[in-house]
């Protein structure tokens, strides 16, 4: 079942960092399923931006970790859609 497989990927890999410094498996780059890469970014954004006035600061903090914690391409897409999340 594709849904269960994706859920398993997210659960297993959403704490991995793009450069391999994450956990639990220390995988990196494209070894991390795209579903987990997306959830990683959204999870961090949610943790940093509980109030609307903190959204800009959250993006500033996260931008420092592009290439380390986050896939640069996935983060670039996130930057384009983040305004929709504020609504």
Backbone as a printed PyTorch tensor [residue, N CA C, xyz], in Angstrom:
tensor([[[ 0.8470, -1.1740,  0.0000],
         [ 0.0000,  0.0000,  0.0000],
         [ 0.8970,  1.2430,  0.0000]],

        [[ 0.7130,  2.1130, -0.9730],
         [ 1.5500,  3.3040, -1.1180],
         [ 1.4530,  4.2390,  0.0770]],

        [[ 0.2560,  4.3760,  0.6240],
         [ 0.0640,  5.2570,  1.7760],
         [ 0.8760,  4.7800,  2.9740]],

        [[ 0.8250,  3.5090,  3.2560],
         [ 1.5680,  2.9370,  4.3770],
         [ 3.0680,  3.0510,  4.1240]],

        [[ 3.4990,  2.8070,  2.8950],
         [ 4.9180,  2.9390,  2.5670],
         [ 5.4090,  4.3650,  2.7830]],

        [[ 4.6360,  5.3450,  2.3430],
         [ 5.0320,  6.7370,  2.5290],
         [ 5.0530,  7.1040,  4.0090]],

        [[ 4.0590,  6.6620,  4.7480],
         [ 4.0310,  6.9340,  6.1890],
         [ 5.2480,  6.3350,  6.8740]],

        [[ 5.6360,  5.1590,  6.4550],
         [ 6.8100,  4.5020,  7.0150],
         [ 8.0870,  5.2840,  6.6840]],

        [[ 8.1930,  5.7670,  5.4630],
         [ 9.3460,  6.5930,  5.0630],
         [ 9.4290,  7.8630,  5.9060]],

        [[ 8.3010,  8.5200,  6.0640],
         [ 8.2770,  9.7630,  6.8390],
         [ 8.6800,  9.4880,  8.2850]],

        [[ 8.0940,  8.4780,  8.8710],
         [ 8.4090,  8.1530, 10.2710],
         [ 9.8770,  7.7950, 10.4540]],

        [[10.4340,  7.1040,  9.4950],
         [11.7970,  6.6300,  9.6310],
         [12.8860,  7.6230,  9.2690]],

        [[12.5450,  8.6260,  8.4480],
         [13.5900,  9.4890,  7.9010],
         [13.4050, 10.9880,  8.1170]],

        [[12.3180, 11.4390,  8.7340],
         [12.0740, 12.8840,  8.7880],
         [13.0150, 13.6480,  9.7190]],

        [[13.8710, 12.9430, 10.4540],
         [14.8760, 13.6220, 11.2740],
         [16.2630, 13.5710, 10.6400]],

        [[16.3430, 13.0600,  9.4260],
         [17.6240, 13.0230,  8.7260],
         [17.9210, 14.3960,  8.1310]],

        [[19.1870, 14.7610,  8.1340],
         [19.6200, 16.0210,  7.5340],
         [20.2230, 15.7600,  6.1610]],

        [[20.0600, 16.7210,  5.2850],
         [20.5200, 16.6140,  3.9100],
         [22.0060, 16.2310,  3.8220]],

        [[22.8110, 16.7340,  4.7610],
         [24.2540, 16.4550,  4.7200],
         [24.6420, 15.1710,  5.4460]],

        [[23.6780, 14.4220,  5.9560],
         [23.9530, 13.1570,  6.6180],
         [24.1630, 13.2530,  8.1150]],

        [[24.0260, 14.4510,  8.6690],
         [24.2780, 14.6330, 10.1040],
         [23.0570, 14.3600, 10.9860]],

        [[21.9670, 13.9350, 10.3940],
         [20.7480, 13.6990, 11.1770],
         [20.7490, 12.3370, 11.8350]],

        [[19.5920, 11.9140, 12.2290],
         [19.4460, 10.6080, 12.8680],
         [18.0770, 10.0410, 12.5110]],

        [[17.7900,  8.8130, 12.5830],
         [18.5570,  7.7530, 13.2230],
         [19.5330,  7.0390, 12.2930]],

        [[19.3750,  7.1470, 10.9700],
         [20.1740,  6.3230, 10.0690],
         [21.3860,  6.9970,  9.4500]],

        [[21.5250,  8.2860,  9.6740],
         [22.6310,  9.0670,  9.1040],
         [22.7280,  8.9100,  7.5890]],

        [[21.5820,  8.8350,  6.9310],
         [21.5670,  8.8330,  5.4780],
         [21.6100, 10.2740,  5.0170]],

        [[21.9210, 10.5020,  3.7440],
         [22.0380, 11.8740,  3.2790],
         [21.5420, 12.0190,  1.8480]],

        [[21.3530, 13.2620,  1.4810],
         [20.9760, 13.5850,  0.1170],
         [19.7540, 12.8350, -0.3490]],

        [[19.8480, 12.3540, -1.5850],
         [18.7090, 11.6670, -2.1880],
         [18.4380, 10.2860, -1.6080]],

        [[19.2620,  9.8360, -0.6450],
         [18.9490,  8.6020,  0.0780],
         [17.7340,  8.8180,  0.9830]],

        [[17.4570, 10.0700,  1.3270],
         [16.3180, 10.4180,  2.1740],
         [15.0910, 10.5190,  1.2640]],

        [[14.0440,  9.7670,  1.5350],
         [12.8420,  9.8560,  0.7040],
         [12.3050, 11.2890,  0.6520]],

        [[11.8260, 11.6870, -0.5090],
         [11.3300, 13.0520, -0.7040],
         [10.1940, 13.3670,  0.2750]],

        [[ 9.3660, 12.3910,  0.5830],
         [ 8.2770, 12.6200,  1.5380],
         [ 8.8350, 13.0380,  2.8920]],

        [[ 9.8960, 12.4030,  3.3320],
         [10.5120, 12.7370,  4.6180],
         [11.2150, 14.0940,  4.5590]],

        [[11.8040, 14.4320,  3.4150],
         [12.4410, 15.7370,  3.2690],
         [11.4150, 16.8600,  3.4190]],

        [[10.2660, 16.6710,  2.8140],
         [ 9.1950, 17.6730,  2.8900],
         [ 8.6880, 17.8050,  4.3270]],

        [[ 8.4220, 16.6920,  4.9700],
         [ 7.9250, 16.7280,  6.3490],
         [ 8.9620, 17.3490,  7.2790]],

        [[10.2290, 17.0900,  7.0610],
         [11.2950, 17.6810,  7.8720],
         [11.2180, 19.2120,  7.8250]],

        [[11.0950, 19.7650,  6.6370],
         [10.9990, 21.2220,  6.4890],
         [ 9.7360, 21.7500,  7.1570]],

        [[ 8.6100, 21.1330,  6.8970],
         [ 7.3390, 21.5920,  7.4690],
         [ 7.3570, 21.4700,  8.9920]],

        [[ 7.9020, 20.3950,  9.5070],
         [ 7.9840, 20.1850, 10.9520],
         [ 8.8260, 21.2810, 11.6040]],

        [[ 9.9780, 21.5830, 11.0210],
         [10.8320, 22.6330, 11.5800],
         [10.1560, 24.0020, 11.4980]],

        [[ 9.5170, 24.2740, 10.3640],
         [ 8.8270, 25.5600, 10.2110],
         [ 7.7210, 25.6960, 11.2650]],

        [[ 6.9760, 24.6440, 11.4570],
         [ 5.9060, 24.6610, 12.4490],
         [ 6.4610, 24.9110, 13.8510]],

        [[ 7.5530, 24.2650, 14.1760],
         [ 8.1530, 24.4220, 15.5090],
         [ 8.6720, 25.8410, 15.7330]],

        [[ 9.1250, 26.5030, 14.6760],
         [ 9.7090, 27.8420, 14.8060],
         [ 8.7050, 28.9770, 14.6470]],

        [[ 7.5210, 28.6980, 14.1510],
         [ 6.5930, 29.7890, 13.7820],
         [ 5.2000, 29.6160, 14.3620]],

        [[ 5.0990, 29.4370, 15.6490],
         [ 3.7790, 29.2420, 16.2680],
         [ 2.8730, 30.4560, 16.1470]],

        [[ 3.4410, 31.6320, 15.9890],
         [ 2.6520, 32.8520, 15.8640],
         [ 2.9990, 33.5330, 14.5460]],

        [[ 2.0200, 34.1760, 13.9010],
         [ 2.2650, 34.7950, 12.5990],
         [ 3.4670, 35.7490, 12.5750]],

        [[ 3.6890, 36.4580, 13.6640],
         [ 4.8120, 37.4080, 13.6820],
         [ 6.1720, 36.7030, 13.7000]],

        [[ 6.1880, 35.4090, 13.9330],
         [ 7.4490, 34.6570, 13.9690],
         [ 7.7720, 33.9840, 12.6340]],

        [[ 6.8970, 34.0890, 11.6580],
         [ 7.0950, 33.4010, 10.3860],
         [ 8.3410, 33.8800,  9.6590]],

        [[ 8.5500, 35.1800,  9.6010],
         [ 9.7280, 35.7180,  8.9150],
         [11.0040, 35.2640,  9.6040]],

        [[11.0310, 35.2920, 10.9190],
         [12.2080, 34.8640, 11.6760],
         [12.4650, 33.3800, 11.4540]],

        [[11.4180, 32.5820, 11.4140],
         [11.5700, 31.1480, 11.1670],
         [12.2550, 30.9070,  9.8280]],

        [[11.8400, 31.6410,  8.8020],
         [12.4560, 31.4760,  7.4840],
         [13.9240, 31.8890,  7.5090]],

        [[14.2430, 32.9510,  8.2190],
         [15.6380, 33.3830,  8.3240],
         [16.4920, 32.3010,  8.9760]],

        [[15.9930, 31.7250, 10.0410],
         [16.7220, 30.6760, 10.7530],
         [16.9080, 29.4640,  9.8440]],

        [[15.8550, 29.0620,  9.1810],
         [15.9170, 27.8740,  8.3310],
         [16.8110, 28.0770,  7.1150]],

        [[16.8210, 29.2770,  6.5550],
         [17.6590, 29.5510,  5.3820],
         [19.1330, 29.3010,  5.6810]],

        [[19.5490, 29.4940,  6.9170],
         [20.9480, 29.2470,  7.3040],
         [21.3270, 27.7710,  7.1810]],

        [[20.3380, 26.8950,  7.2220],
         [20.5990, 25.4570,  7.2040],
         [20.3480, 24.7870,  5.8570]],

        [[20.0640, 25.5820,  4.8270],
         [19.8870, 25.0100,  3.4910],
         [21.2220, 24.4210,  3.0440]],

        [[21.1780, 23.1980,  2.5630],
         [22.3870, 22.4920,  2.1730],
         [22.9660, 21.6570,  3.2960]],

        [[22.6070, 21.9970,  4.5160],
         [23.0240, 21.1930,  5.6690],
         [21.8540, 20.3290,  6.1260]],

        [[20.7970, 20.9780,  6.6140],
         [19.6220, 20.2360,  7.0940],
         [18.6310, 19.9560,  5.9700]],

        [[18.5560, 20.8560,  4.9970],
         [17.4960, 20.7910,  3.9840],
         [18.0470, 20.7000,  2.5700]],

        [[17.3510, 19.9450,  1.7570],
         [17.6280, 19.8730,  0.3260],
         [17.3890, 21.2650, -0.2600]],

        [[18.3750, 21.8700, -0.9220],
         [18.1950, 23.2250, -1.4570],
         [17.0170, 23.3530, -2.4210]],

        [[16.7800, 22.3610, -3.2470],
         [15.6840, 22.4290, -4.2180],
         [14.3350, 22.3560, -3.5140]],

        [[14.1940, 21.4400, -2.5650],
         [12.9300, 21.3060, -1.8290],
         [12.6780, 22.5700, -1.0180]],

        [[13.7180, 23.1290, -0.4200],
         [13.5390, 24.3490,  0.3610],
         [13.1340, 25.5210, -0.5310]],

        [[13.6790, 25.5830, -1.7230],
         [13.3110, 26.6460, -2.6590],
         [11.8200, 26.5770, -2.9980]],

        [[11.3060, 25.3890, -3.2040],
         [ 9.8670, 25.2220, -3.4640],
         [ 9.0760, 25.6460, -2.2290]],

        [[ 9.5460, 25.2360, -1.0540],
         [ 8.8790, 25.6260,  0.1900],
         [ 8.7970, 27.1480,  0.3150]],

        [[ 9.8700, 27.8520, -0.0170],
         [ 9.8640, 29.3150,  0.0500],
         [ 8.7790, 29.9090, -0.8390]],

        [[ 8.5080, 29.2770, -1.9580],
         [ 7.4980, 29.7860, -2.8880],
         [ 6.0750, 29.5840, -2.3700]],

        [[ 5.8710, 28.5520, -1.5490],
         [ 4.4960, 28.2640, -1.0920],
         [ 4.2430, 28.6570,  0.3600]],

        [[ 5.2630, 29.0980,  1.0690],
         [ 5.1110, 29.3680,  2.5000],
         [ 4.0550, 30.4410,  2.7860]],

        [[ 3.8720, 31.3620,  1.8910],
         [ 2.8470, 32.3970,  2.1010],
         [ 1.4590, 31.8010,  2.2280]],

        [[ 1.2110, 30.7010,  1.5340],
         [-0.0790, 30.0380,  1.6160],
         [-0.3040, 29.4080,  2.9960]],

        [[ 0.7730, 29.0250,  3.6600],
         [ 0.6500, 28.4140,  4.9810],
         [ 0.2480, 29.4200,  6.0470]],

        [[ 0.5260, 30.6900,  5.7930],
         [ 0.2140, 31.7360,  6.7670],
         [-1.2720, 32.0400,  6.8250]],

        [[-2.0190, 31.6260,  5.8000],
         [-3.4460, 31.9620,  5.7290],
         [-4.2650, 31.1030,  6.6540]]])
